[in-house]
Amino acid sequence: MAPLLAGPPALTDDPFVPALGTFEINLATEVVENNRSLIKAPLIDMNYGFKNLEVTLRSSYISDGSQEDFDSVKVEVKWLFYQGDTFAMAIHPKYLMYPIDTVFDDGEAFEMGLPMNLRINKRLDLVMNLTYFKPKYFKKHFEFGSYLKYTEGRNSYFLEAYFEESALSHEISYLSNLGYRLQYSKDRALLVSVGRDLKSENEKRTLAYVALQLIL
């Protein structure tokens, strides 16, 4: 199985990592619209590839219309421990922290993911990820995401379903997400996605993401 570019615009993690000695940098804006708008801009997602490892540092500046501050910093390590002709699997621990005082501090959290990729044919992939989420102040729970990715030349299309449990209400929510990637050069890509949280009528969220991906 040939390695694919990892990461956004899907919420579900895939198992692939950048090539040895390669930086993958996503410069993004993310918007969550519910009763208020939550905007992360700039959102910086920086990844570095070792042999079968990826080390990631991710953070953003965040605003909700009435206040703004730095968001959390997330440190991740992904180990691509198996990659065959049609199937790949990784282990993906993440640690979320707030190294400086911020009004958006929700406390530290630890995640452990198990992302998988099944190559259905040379244009179609099925990606799945089961994540154990352990926040410092809220209930421990699992999250599950899955998407189909169809690639035609420089264009890739994503159809995603993501299930998560609310840290406060413990309600299970379902997010449907559509994504698109334009690989307009060997080391540049445009990433776009928009999703809708299908919960009770007064709790629905709309999510949007746009990024430029650089391979260095």
N, CA and C atoms as a LAMMPS dump frame, in Angstrom:
ITEM: TIMESTEP
0
ITEM: NUMBER OF ATOMS
648
ITEM: BOX BOUNDS ff ff ff
-5.0000000000000000e+02 5.0000000000000000e+02
-5.0000000000000000e+02 5.0000000000000000e+02
-5.0000000000000000e+02 5.0000000000000000e+02
ITEM: ATOMS id mol type element x y z
1 1 1 N 0.851 -1.19 0
2 1 2 C 0 0 0
3 1 3 C 0.884 1.236 0
4 2 1 N 0.702 2.112 -0.968
5 2 2 C 1.491 3.342 -1.017
6 2 3 C 1.03 4.296 0.075
7 3 1 N 1.952 4.96 0.8
8 3 2 C 1.575 5.911 1.839
9 3 3 C 0.757 7.062 1.273
10 4 1 N -0.242 7.491 2.028
11 4 2 C -1.061 8.633 1.655
12 4 3 C -0.71 9.791 2.576
13 5 1 N -0.99 11.011 2.14
14 5 2 C -0.845 12.147 3.037
15 5 3 C -1.802 11.979 4.201
16 6 1 N -1.303 12.198 5.391
17 6 2 C -2.088 11.937 6.589
18 6 3 C -2.86 13.168 7.027
19 7 1 N -3.859 12.918 7.933
20 7 2 C -4.475 14.02 8.648
21 7 3 C -5.708 14.625 8.023
22 8 1 N -5.889 15.961 8.187
23 8 2 C -7.094 16.663 7.75
24 8 3 C -7.359 16.486 6.256
25 9 1 N -8.62 16.787 5.782
26 9 2 C -9.655 17.538 6.489
27 9 3 C -10.614 16.711 7.324
28 10 1 N -10.46 15.378 7.386
29 10 2 C -11.359 14.555 8.183
30 10 3 C -11.013 14.67 9.669
31 11 1 N -12.024 14.468 10.53
32 11 2 C -11.777 14.403 11.963
33 11 3 C -11.126 13.081 12.346
34 12 1 N -11.48 12.026 11.634
35 12 2 C -10.96 10.69 11.902
36 12 3 C -9.492 10.596 11.492
37 13 1 N -8.652 10.148 12.395
38 13 2 C -7.234 9.988 12.093
39 13 3 C -7.018 8.771 11.191
40 14 1 N -6.084 8.898 10.249
41 14 2 C -5.647 7.737 9.488
42 14 3 C -4.315 7.251 10.049
43 15 1 N -3.848 6.055 9.654
44 15 2 C -2.642 5.503 10.268
45 15 3 C -1.331 5.969 9.653
46 16 1 N -1.362 6.722 8.563
47 16 2 C -0.144 7.01 7.814
48 16 3 C 0.66 8.149 8.436
49 17 1 N 1.964 8.143 8.153
50 17 2 C 2.889 9.125 8.706
51 17 3 C 3.691 9.741 7.56
52 18 1 N 4.229 10.965 7.744
53 18 2 C 5.069 11.558 6.706
54 18 3 C 6.34 10.748 6.479
55 19 1 N 6.934 10.916 5.318
56 19 2 C 8.181 10.222 4.996
57 19 3 C 9.291 10.655 5.949
58 20 1 N 10.314 9.83 6.062
59 20 2 C 11.443 10.095 6.938
60 20 3 C 12.057 11.466 6.644
61 21 1 N 12.193 12.287 7.685
62 21 2 C 12.802 13.595 7.544
63 21 3 C 11.927 14.647 6.906
64 22 1 N 10.62 14.398 6.814
65 22 2 C 9.692 15.306 6.138
66 22 3 C 8.783 16.016 7.14
67 23 1 N 8.601 17.321 6.951
68 23 2 C 7.609 18.082 7.701
69 23 3 C 6.313 18.139 6.906
70 24 1 N 5.191 17.927 7.584
71 24 2 C 3.863 18.163 7.021
72 24 3 C 3.207 19.224 7.891
73 25 1 N 2.941 20.39 7.322
74 25 2 C 2.409 21.518 8.088
75 25 3 C 1.055 21.929 7.518
76 26 1 N 0.054 21.984 8.383
77 26 2 C -1.281 22.438 8.001
78 26 3 C -1.545 23.791 8.651
79 27 1 N -1.755 24.813 7.816
80 27 2 C -2.091 26.159 8.279
81 27 3 C -3.576 26.356 8.028
82 28 1 N -4.362 26.444 9.096
83 28 2 C -5.811 26.288 8.946
84 28 3 C -6.609 27.332 9.708
85 29 1 N -7.889 27.398 9.335
86 29 2 C -8.927 28.095 10.089
87 29 3 C -10.067 27.111 10.323
88 30 1 N -10.55 27.062 11.563
89 30 2 C -11.647 26.153 11.916
90 30 3 C -12.745 26.943 12.617
91 31 1 N -13.984 26.702 12.217
92 31 2 C -15.127 27.412 12.787
93 31 3 C -16.147 26.401 13.295
94 32 1 N -16.603 26.588 14.522
95 32 2 C -17.693 25.795 15.089
96 32 3 C -18.836 26.755 15.39
97 33 1 N -19.982 26.531 14.777
98 33 2 C -21.147 27.409 14.919
99 33 3 C -22.235 26.665 15.67
100 34 1 N -22.603 27.176 16.861
101 34 2 C -23.708 26.611 17.627
102 34 3 C -24.559 27.778 18.1
103 35 1 N -24.678 27.989 19.403
104 35 2 C -25.329 29.2 19.902
105 35 3 C -24.417 30.41 19.754
106 36 1 N -23.124 30.148 19.545
107 36 2 C -22.135 31.186 19.326
108 36 3 C -21.107 30.638 18.338
109 37 1 N -20.314 31.529 17.779
110 37 2 C -19.273 31.114 16.837
111 37 3 C -17.957 30.965 17.587
112 38 1 N -17.305 29.834 17.406
113 38 2 C -15.997 29.577 17.969
114 38 3 C -15.021 29.462 16.805
115 39 1 N -14.055 30.366 16.732
116 39 2 C -13.142 30.437 15.591
117 39 3 C -11.716 30.179 16.066
118 40 1 N -11.058 29.226 15.401
119 40 2 C -9.642 28.953 15.647
120 40 3 C -8.859 29.419 14.435
121 41 1 N -8.097 30.491 14.607
122 41 2 C -7.324 31.046 13.496
123 41 3 C -6.217 31.938 14.056
124 42 1 N -4.96 31.673 13.73
125 42 2 C -4.548 30.52 12.923
126 42 3 C -4.516 29.24 13.746
127 43 1 N -4.787 28.137 13.102
128 43 2 C -4.621 26.814 13.686
129 43 3 C -3.411 26.181 12.994
130 44 1 N -2.401 25.844 13.769
131 44 2 C -1.162 25.301 13.213
132 44 3 C -1.006 23.851 13.644
133 45 1 N -0.851 22.983 12.678
134 45 2 C -0.711 21.542 12.888
135 45 3 C 0.595 21.127 12.212
136 46 1 N 1.645 20.889 13.017
137 46 2 C 2.972 20.604 12.47
138 46 3 C 3.37 19.167 12.782
139 47 1 N 3.69 18.401 11.742
140 47 2 C 4.032 16.992 11.874
141 47 3 C 5.419 16.731 11.288
142 48 1 N 6.149 15.816 11.927
143 48 2 C 7.48 15.444 11.424
144 48 3 C 7.583 13.929 11.365
145 49 1 N 8.099 13.412 10.251
146 49 2 C 8.166 11.978 10.05
147 49 3 C 9.529 11.387 10.364
148 50 1 N 9.509 10.323 11.15
149 50 2 C 10.676 9.487 11.358
150 50 3 C 10.462 8.215 10.533
151 51 1 N 11.065 7.083 10.896
152 51 2 C 10.955 5.903 10.041
153 51 3 C 9.503 5.448 9.918
154 52 1 N 8.906 4.999 11.008
155 52 2 C 7.484 4.637 11.03
156 52 3 C 6.737 5.449 12.082
157 53 1 N 7.298 6.62 12.408
158 53 2 C 6.734 7.456 13.458
159 53 3 C 6.406 8.842 12.934
160 54 1 N 5.407 9.448 13.558
161 54 2 C 5.069 10.845 13.321
162 54 3 C 4.965 11.542 14.668
163 55 1 N 5.636 12.676 14.804
164 55 2 C 5.516 13.504 15.995
165 55 3 C 4.786 14.782 15.602
166 56 1 N 3.747 15.136 16.357
167 56 2 C 2.869 16.258 16.009
168 56 3 C 2.78 17.253 17.148
169 57 1 N 2.796 18.524 16.796
170 57 2 C 2.532 19.619 17.731
171 57 3 C 1.428 20.475 17.123
172 58 1 N 0.363 20.708 17.894
173 58 2 C -0.813 21.387 17.349
174 58 3 C -1.343 22.407 18.345
175 59 1 N -1.639 23.618 17.862
176 59 2 C -2.248 24.635 18.706
177 59 3 C -2.92 25.686 17.826
178 60 1 N -3.593 26.65 18.476
179 60 2 C -4.299 27.688 17.716
180 60 3 C -4.571 28.888 18.619
181 61 1 N -4.995 29.97 17.979
182 61 2 C -5.541 31.123 18.688
183 61 3 C -7.051 31.057 18.504
184 62 1 N -7.799 31.262 19.576
185 62 2 C -9.229 30.966 19.554
186 62 3 C -10.039 32.175 20.021
187 63 1 N -11.21 32.37 19.397
188 63 2 C -12.096 33.48 19.749
189 63 3 C -13.542 33.001 19.707
190 64 1 N -14.353 33.497 20.648
191 64 2 C -15.779 33.156 20.635
192 64 3 C -16.663 34.39 20.462
193 65 1 N -16.079 35.498 20.024
194 65 2 C -16.846 36.713 19.808
195 65 3 C -16.811 37.672 20.975
196 66 1 N -16.705 37.156 22.193
197 66 2 C -16.654 38.018 23.373
198 66 3 C -15.287 38.005 24.031
199 67 1 N -14.511 36.961 23.795
200 67 2 C -13.169 36.871 24.347
201 67 3 C -12.301 36.032 23.42
202 68 1 N -10.991 36.226 23.529
203 68 2 C -10.059 35.494 22.699
204 68 3 C -8.798 35.209 23.49
205 69 1 N -8.132 34.104 23.136
206 69 2 C -6.949 33.682 23.883
207 69 3 C -6.323 32.508 23.139
208 70 1 N -5.215 32.002 23.676
209 70 2 C -4.594 30.825 23.096
210 70 3 C -5.366 29.573 23.486
211 71 1 N -5.438 28.625 22.568
212 71 2 C -6.061 27.338 22.834
213 71 3 C -5.023 26.411 23.452
214 72 1 N -5.424 25.173 23.684
215 72 2 C -4.524 24.167 24.223
216 72 3 C -3.412 23.82 23.232
217 73 1 N -2.386 23.164 23.734
218 73 2 C -1.338 22.586 22.901
219 73 3 C -1.488 21.065 22.962
220 74 1 N -1.513 20.435 21.802
221 74 2 C -1.643 18.989 21.747
222 74 3 C -0.355 18.39 21.19
223 75 1 N 0.205 17.441 21.924
224 75 2 C 1.413 16.727 21.509
225 75 3 C 1.013 15.292 21.192
226 76 1 N 1.424 14.813 20.011
227 76 2 C 1.01 13.492 19.557
228 76 3 C 2.2 12.698 19.028
229 77 1 N 2.114 11.376 19.159
230 77 2 C 3.059 10.458 18.528
231 77 3 C 2.244 9.361 17.854
232 78 1 N 2.506 9.125 16.576
233 78 2 C 1.809 8.065 15.848
234 78 3 C 2.825 7.031 15.376
235 79 1 N 2.563 5.759 15.688
236 79 2 C 3.441 4.659 15.282
237 79 3 C 2.701 3.788 14.269
238 80 1 N 3.147 3.834 13.034
239 80 2 C 2.603 2.979 11.976
240 80 3 C 3.274 1.608 12.099
241 81 1 N 2.644 0.718 12.876
242 81 2 C 3.319 -0.538 13.183
243 81 3 C 3.022 -1.65 12.184
244 82 1 N 2.011 -1.454 11.312
245 82 2 C 1.767 -2.447 10.265
246 82 3 C 1.277 -1.743 9.007
247 83 1 N 1.871 -2.096 7.864
248 83 2 C 1.435 -1.573 6.576
249 83 3 C 1.622 -2.656 5.52
250 84 1 N 0.507 -3.22 5.046
251 84 2 C 0.528 -4.232 4.005
252 84 3 C 0.018 -3.682 2.69
253 85 1 N -0.31 -4.57 1.774
254 85 2 C -0.786 -4.141 0.461
255 85 3 C -2.162 -3.487 0.522
256 86 1 N -3.02 -3.973 1.424
257 86 2 C -4.394 -3.468 1.479
258 86 3 C -4.813 -2.972 2.86
259 87 1 N -3.95 -3.111 3.856
260 87 2 C -4.358 -2.758 5.215
261 87 3 C -3.187 -2.14 5.959
262 88 1 N -3.494 -1.098 6.75
263 88 2 C -2.483 -0.448 7.585
264 88 3 C -3.106 -0.101 8.933
265 89 1 N -2.27 -0.126 9.996
266 89 2 C -2.756 0.154 11.348
267 89 3 C -1.672 0.862 12.15
268 90 1 N -2.102 1.777 13.024
269 90 2 C -1.163 2.532 13.852
270 90 3 C -1.679 2.634 15.278
271 91 1 N -0.788 3.016 16.179
272 91 2 C -1.135 3.39 17.55
273 91 3 C -0.852 4.887 17.68
274 92 1 N -1.808 5.632 18.272
275 92 2 C -1.729 7.097 18.203
276 92 3 C -2.064 7.726 19.559
277 93 1 N -1.107 7.809 20.493
278 93 2 C -1.356 8.519 21.756
279 93 3 C -1.239 10.031 21.581
280 94 1 N -2.065 10.772 22.364
281 94 2 C -2.076 12.227 22.319
282 94 3 C -2.182 12.775 23.742
283 95 1 N -1.512 13.895 23.972
284 95 2 C -1.591 14.559 25.27
285 95 3 C -1.934 16.027 25.041
286 96 1 N -3.017 16.487 25.656
287 96 2 C -3.494 17.859 25.508
288 96 3 C -3.204 18.614 26.796
289 97 1 N -2.595 19.805 26.667
290 97 2 C -2.228 20.565 27.856
291 97 3 C -2.401 22.063 27.6
292 98 1 N -2.361 22.828 28.674
293 98 2 C -2.444 24.293 28.616
294 98 3 C -1.195 24.86 29.286
295 99 1 N -0.111 25.084 28.53
296 99 2 C 1.142 25.528 29.139
297 99 3 C 1.112 26.968 29.636
298 100 1 N 0.12 27.756 29.213
299 100 2 C -0.035 29.127 29.696
300 100 3 C -1.474 29.324 30.16
301 101 1 N -1.695 30.334 30.984
302 101 2 C -3.052 30.647 31.441
303 101 3 C -3.913 31.071 30.258
304 102 1 N -5.124 30.534 30.171
305 102 2 C -6.035 30.853 29.085
306 102 3 C -7.468 30.733 29.564
307 103 1 N -8.345 31.583 29.051
308 103 2 C -9.755 31.539 29.443
309 103 3 C -10.453 30.31 28.878
310 104 1 N -9.829 29.62 27.912
311 104 2 C -10.442 28.444 27.299
312 104 3 C -9.888 27.141 27.874
313 105 1 N -9.275 27.208 29.065
314 105 2 C -8.656 26.038 29.676
315 105 3 C -9.731 25.068 30.183
316 106 1 N -9.826 23.887 29.554
317 106 2 C -10.74 22.833 29.993
318 106 3 C -10.004 21.719 30.729
319 107 1 N -8.729 21.924 31.011
320 107 2 C -7.958 20.906 31.72
321 107 3 C -7.204 19.982 30.775
322 108 1 N -6.259 19.252 31.326
323 108 2 C -5.47 18.323 30.544
324 108 3 C -6.312 17.125 30.105
325 109 1 N -5.84 16.442 29.068
326 109 2 C -6.545 15.252 28.592
327 109 3 C -5.548 14.312 27.915
328 110 1 N -5.852 13.039 27.95
329 110 2 C -5.047 12.017 27.283
330 110 3 C -5.944 11.23 26.343
331 111 1 N -5.436 10.96 25.141
332 111 2 C -6.173 10.156 24.172
333 111 3 C -5.283 9.03 23.663
334 112 1 N -5.91 7.899 23.346
335 112 2 C -5.203 6.795 22.711
336 112 3 C -6.053 6.287 21.546
337 113 1 N -5.528 6.436 20.326
338 113 2 C -6.264 6.045 19.144
339 113 3 C -5.682 4.812 18.477
340 114 1 N -6.523 4.134 17.712
341 114 2 C -6.12 2.973 16.929
342 114 3 C -6.631 3.161 15.494
343 115 1 N -5.954 4.007 14.701
344 115 2 C -6.414 4.263 13.332
345 115 3 C -6.05 3.122 12.379
346 116 1 N -6.947 2.863 11.421
347 116 2 C -6.779 1.782 10.449
348 116 3 C -7.193 2.26 9.064
349 117 1 N -6.568 1.717 8.04
350 117 2 C -6.91 2.03 6.657
351 117 3 C -7.047 0.73 5.864
352 118 1 N -8.192 0.56 5.208
353 118 2 C -8.436 -0.594 4.35
354 118 3 C -8.535 -0.117 2.91
355 119 1 N -7.631 -0.578 2.059
356 119 2 C -7.659 -0.221 0.641
357 119 3 C -8.676 -1.126 -0.071
358 120 1 N -9.8 -0.56 -0.502
359 120 2 C -10.836 -1.321 -1.19
360 120 3 C -10.453 -1.541 -2.64
361 121 1 N -10.012 -0.482 -3.296
362 121 2 C -9.394 -0.579 -4.62
363 121 3 C -8.446 0.611 -4.75
364 122 1 N -7.838 0.801 -5.908
365 122 2 C -6.796 1.823 -6.005
366 122 3 C -7.329 3.25 -5.905
367 123 1 N -8.645 3.427 -5.943
368 123 2 C -9.233 4.762 -5.794
369 123 3 C -10.001 4.955 -4.501
370 124 1 N -10.35 3.865 -3.824
371 124 2 C -11.262 3.948 -2.679
372 124 3 C -10.625 3.338 -1.434
373 125 1 N -10.642 4.12 -0.341
374 125 2 C -10.129 3.67 0.952
375 125 3 C -11.193 3.849 2.023
376 126 1 N -11.197 2.924 2.986
377 126 2 C -12.033 3.028 4.179
378 126 3 C -11.112 3.234 5.376
379 127 1 N -11.293 4.356 6.08
380 127 2 C -10.479 4.691 7.246
381 127 3 C -11.35 4.63 8.492
382 128 1 N -10.831 4.011 9.553
383 128 2 C -11.547 3.89 10.826
384 128 3 C -10.599 4.201 11.969
385 129 1 N -11.157 4.764 13.042
386 129 2 C -10.331 5.051 14.216
387 129 3 C -11.18 4.963 15.477
388 130 1 N -10.734 4.139 16.422
389 130 2 C -11.347 4.04 17.744
390 130 3 C -10.423 4.725 18.743
391 131 1 N -10.978 5.682 19.514
392 131 2 C -10.164 6.481 20.425
393 131 3 C -10.702 6.396 21.841
394 132 1 N -9.8 6.15 22.781
395 132 2 C -10.107 6.233 24.207
396 132 3 C -9.727 7.635 24.68
397 133 1 N -10.665 8.345 25.286
398 133 2 C -10.482 9.74 25.673
399 133 3 C -10.592 9.847 27.197
400 134 1 N -9.535 10.373 27.837
401 134 2 C -9.505 10.492 29.289
402 134 3 C -9.197 11.931 29.685
403 135 1 N -10.22 12.771 29.853
404 135 2 C -9.99 14.155 30.309
405 135 3 C -9.749 14.193 31.814
406 136 1 N -9.143 15.294 32.254
407 136 2 C -8.798 15.418 33.667
408 136 3 C -10.038 15.631 34.529
409 137 1 N -11 16.42 34.034
410 137 2 C -12.129 16.809 34.87
411 137 3 C -13.457 16.157 34.48
412 138 1 N -13.528 15.516 33.318
413 138 2 C -14.797 14.988 32.836
414 138 3 C -14.742 13.472 32.717
415 139 1 N -15.818 12.889 32.249
416 139 2 C -15.949 11.44 32.173
417 139 3 C -15.088 10.848 31.06
418 140 1 N -14.451 9.713 31.358
419 140 2 C -13.711 8.964 30.35
420 140 3 C -14.7 8.323 29.374
421 141 1 N -14.337 8.25 28.1
422 141 2 C -15.25 7.68 27.114
423 141 3 C -14.483 7.284 25.855
424 142 1 N -15.195 6.621 24.937
425 142 2 C -14.649 6.246 23.64
426 142 3 C -15.278 7.104 22.547
427 143 1 N -14.512 7.331 21.479
428 143 2 C -15.02 7.99 20.285
429 143 3 C -14.667 7.121 19.081
430 144 1 N -15.525 7.16 18.066
431 144 2 C -15.278 6.349 16.871
432 144 3 C -15.577 7.173 15.619
433 145 1 N -14.646 7.134 14.682
434 145 2 C -14.839 7.822 13.417
435 145 3 C -14.525 6.911 12.253
436 146 1 N -15.163 7.176 11.125
437 146 2 C -14.928 6.388 9.918
438 146 3 C -15.256 7.237 8.7
439 147 1 N -14.452 7.085 7.624
440 147 2 C -14.778 7.787 6.391
441 147 3 C -14.336 6.987 5.174
442 148 1 N -15.027 7.239 4.093
443 148 2 C -14.643 6.738 2.784
444 148 3 C -13.903 7.85 2.055
445 149 1 N -12.799 7.485 1.418
446 149 2 C -12.018 8.45 0.658
447 149 3 C -11.906 7.956 -0.785
448 150 1 N -12.368 8.788 -1.703
449 150 2 C -12.297 8.464 -3.132
450 150 3 C -11.317 9.427 -3.795
451 151 1 N -10.323 8.882 -4.494
452 151 2 C -9.28 9.693 -5.121
453 151 3 C -9.323 9.533 -6.629
454 152 1 N -9.365 10.655 -7.317
455 152 2 C -9.359 10.689 -8.781
456 152 3 C -8.343 11.739 -9.206
457 153 1 N -7.161 11.287 -9.612
458 153 2 C -6.115 12.222 -9.985
459 153 3 C -5.669 13.056 -8.805
460 154 1 N -5.723 14.373 -8.942
461 154 2 C -5.301 15.278 -7.875
462 154 3 C -6.404 15.562 -6.862
463 155 1 N -7.595 15.03 -7.079
464 155 2 C -8.755 15.317 -6.241
465 155 3 C -9.097 14.127 -5.344
466 156 1 N -9.365 14.423 -4.075
467 156 2 C -9.818 13.412 -3.12
468 156 3 C -11.087 13.907 -2.439
469 157 1 N -12.047 13.001 -2.254
470 157 2 C -13.339 13.337 -1.656
471 157 3 C -13.561 12.444 -0.435
472 158 1 N -14.1 13.054 0.645
473 158 2 C -14.265 12.357 1.913
474 158 3 C -15.739 12.375 2.316
475 159 1 N -16.228 11.237 2.781
476 159 2 C -17.561 11.136 3.369
477 159 3 C -17.388 10.474 4.731
478 160 1 N -17.677 11.234 5.8
479 160 2 C -17.298 10.798 7.147
480 160 3 C -18.489 10.75 8.094
481 161 1 N -18.439 9.785 9.022
482 161 2 C -19.356 9.716 10.154
483 161 3 C -18.517 9.615 11.42
484 162 1 N -18.828 10.461 12.415
485 162 2 C -18.029 10.503 13.635
486 162 3 C -18.964 10.485 14.845
487 163 1 N -18.691 9.583 15.779
488 163 2 C -19.519 9.423 16.965
489 163 3 C -18.701 9.801 18.194
490 164 1 N -19.283 10.651 19.053
491 164 2 C -18.591 11.042 20.272
492 164 3 C -19.599 11.25 21.394
493 165 1 N -19.104 11.172 22.635
494 165 2 C -19.939 11.376 23.809
495 165 3 C -19.629 12.736 24.409
496 166 1 N -20.655 13.496 24.717
497 166 2 C -20.458 14.808 25.328
498 166 3 C -19.818 14.647 26.705
499 167 1 N -18.808 15.483 26.983
500 167 2 C -18.123 15.418 28.274
501 167 3 C -19.013 15.897 29.415
502 168 1 N -20.054 16.669 29.111
503 168 2 C -20.925 17.226 30.153
504 168 3 C -22.234 16.467 30.282
505 169 1 N -22.945 16.269 29.158
506 169 2 C -24.266 15.652 29.212
507 169 3 C -24.23 14.147 29.004
508 170 1 N -23.102 13.612 28.531
509 170 2 C -22.929 12.182 28.225
510 170 3 C -23.846 11.721 27.102
511 171 1 N -24.349 12.67 26.338
512 171 2 C -25.176 12.337 25.179
513 171 3 C -24.282 11.93 24.004
514 172 1 N -24.685 10.878 23.3
515 172 2 C -23.944 10.438 22.127
516 172 3 C -24.371 11.299 20.936
517 173 1 N -23.381 11.897 20.275
518 173 2 C -23.684 12.713 19.107
519 173 3 C -23.088 12.072 17.866
520 174 1 N -23.679 12.406 16.736
521 174 2 C -23.252 11.871 15.449
522 174 3 C -22.971 13.031 14.514
523 175 1 N -21.782 13.072 13.982
524 175 2 C -21.384 14.135 13.073
525 175 3 C -21.223 13.578 11.674
526 176 1 N -21.883 14.201 10.722
527 176 2 C -21.653 13.866 9.316
528 176 3 C -20.767 14.951 8.719
529 177 1 N -19.78 14.554 7.909
530 177 2 C -18.772 15.481 7.447
531 177 3 C -18.429 15.19 5.989
532 178 1 N -18.33 16.248 5.191
533 178 2 C -17.894 16.138 3.794
534 178 3 C -16.575 16.876 3.641
535 179 1 N -15.603 16.243 2.99
536 179 2 C -14.295 16.861 2.836
537 179 3 C -13.779 16.761 1.42
538 180 1 N -12.832 17.648 1.108
539 180 2 C -12.23 17.688 -0.235
540 180 3 C -10.771 18.086 -0.114
541 181 1 N -9.915 17.413 -0.879
542 181 2 C -8.494 17.754 -0.938
543 181 3 C -8.088 17.931 -2.406
544 182 1 N -7.472 19.063 -2.707
545 182 2 C -6.914 19.313 -4.03
546 182 3 C -5.393 19.298 -3.906
547 183 1 N -4.756 18.298 -4.49
548 183 2 C -3.296 18.183 -4.464
549 183 3 C -2.767 18.907 -5.701
550 184 1 N -2.594 20.234 -5.583
551 184 2 C -2.293 21.015 -6.784
552 184 3 C -0.81 21.055 -7.122
553 185 1 N 0.059 20.499 -6.251
554 185 2 C 1.46 20.278 -6.592
555 185 3 C 1.966 19.155 -5.702
556 186 1 N 3.204 18.726 -5.929
557 186 2 C 3.754 17.607 -5.165
558 186 3 C 3.775 17.878 -3.675
559 187 1 N 4.006 19.125 -3.288
560 187 2 C 4.159 19.453 -1.875
561 187 3 C 3.179 20.509 -1.378
562 188 1 N 2.064 20.713 -2.094
563 188 2 C 1.048 21.669 -1.677
564 188 3 C -0.334 21.062 -1.891
565 189 1 N -1.232 21.291 -0.921
566 189 2 C -2.602 20.812 -1.055
567 189 3 C -3.559 21.782 -0.375
568 190 1 N -4.768 21.895 -0.925
569 190 2 C -5.849 22.666 -0.324
570 190 3 C -6.822 21.696 0.314
571 191 1 N -7.178 21.926 1.582
572 191 2 C -8.046 21.034 2.346
573 191 3 C -9.289 21.792 2.794
574 192 1 N -10.464 21.219 2.56
575 192 2 C -11.723 21.866 2.936
576 192 3 C -12.672 20.801 3.481
577 193 1 N -13.404 21.141 4.533
578 193 2 C -14.463 20.241 5.006
579 193 3 C -15.561 21.048 5.672
580 194 1 N -16.768 20.487 5.679
581 194 2 C -17.903 21.071 6.383
582 194 3 C -18.737 19.933 6.95
583 195 1 N -19.165 20.095 8.201
584 195 2 C -19.899 19.024 8.866
585 195 3 C -21.073 19.548 9.661
586 196 1 N -21.971 18.63 9.98
587 196 2 C -23.179 18.96 10.738
588 196 3 C -23.347 17.949 11.853
589 197 1 N -23.511 18.45 13.08
590 197 2 C -23.698 17.605 14.244
591 197 3 C -25.182 17.296 14.387
592 198 1 N -25.546 16.016 14.263
593 198 2 C -26.956 15.63 14.241
594 198 3 C -27.405 15.193 15.63
595 199 1 N -27.618 16.181 16.489
596 199 2 C -28.113 15.911 17.839
597 199 3 C -29.514 16.496 17.951
598 200 1 N -29.953 16.756 19.185
599 200 2 C -31.248 17.392 19.372
600 200 3 C -31.238 18.765 18.708
601 201 1 N -32.385 19.26 18.363
602 201 2 C -32.505 20.448 17.52
603 201 3 C -31.79 21.664 18.096
604 202 1 N -31.821 21.838 19.415
605 202 2 C -31.207 23.021 20.015
606 202 3 C -29.723 22.823 20.32
607 203 1 N -29.149 21.66 19.981
608 203 2 C -27.752 21.388 20.275
609 203 3 C -26.915 21.189 19.015
610 204 1 N -27.494 21.365 17.85
611 204 2 C -26.767 21.074 16.62
612 204 3 C -25.621 22.059 16.409
613 205 1 N -24.523 21.525 15.882
614 205 2 C -23.369 22.342 15.554
615 205 3 C -23.072 22.225 14.066
616 206 1 N -22.549 23.289 13.516
617 206 2 C -22.002 23.258 12.166
618 206 3 C -20.504 23.522 12.269
619 207 1 N -19.711 22.682 11.599
620 207 2 C -18.263 22.799 11.654
621 207 3 C -17.723 23.043 10.252
622 208 1 N -16.73 23.905 10.144
623 208 2 C -16.093 24.167 8.859
624 208 3 C -14.588 24.261 9.063
625 209 1 N -13.834 23.793 8.059
626 209 2 C -12.376 23.741 8.159
627 209 3 C -11.797 24.009 6.778
628 210 1 N -10.781 24.873 6.725
629 210 2 C -10.068 25.12 5.471
630 210 3 C -8.595 25.279 5.815
631 211 1 N -7.712 24.665 4.996
632 211 2 C -6.287 24.691 5.319
633 211 3 C -5.45 24.594 4.063
634 212 1 N -4.237 25.093 4.187
635 212 2 C -3.19 24.877 3.195
636 212 3 C -2.201 23.897 3.805
637 213 1 N -1.932 22.81 3.094
638 213 2 C -0.977 21.806 3.577
639 213 3 C 0.328 21.933 2.814
640 214 1 N 1.432 22.006 3.565
641 214 2 C 2.764 22.139 3.003
642 214 3 C 3.595 20.927 3.386
643 215 1 N 4.302 20.359 2.419
644 215 2 C 5.228 19.257 2.661
645 215 3 C 6.644 19.792 2.418
646 216 1 N 7.482 19.744 3.455
647 216 2 C 8.822 20.331 3.374
648 216 3 C 9.89 19.287 3.668
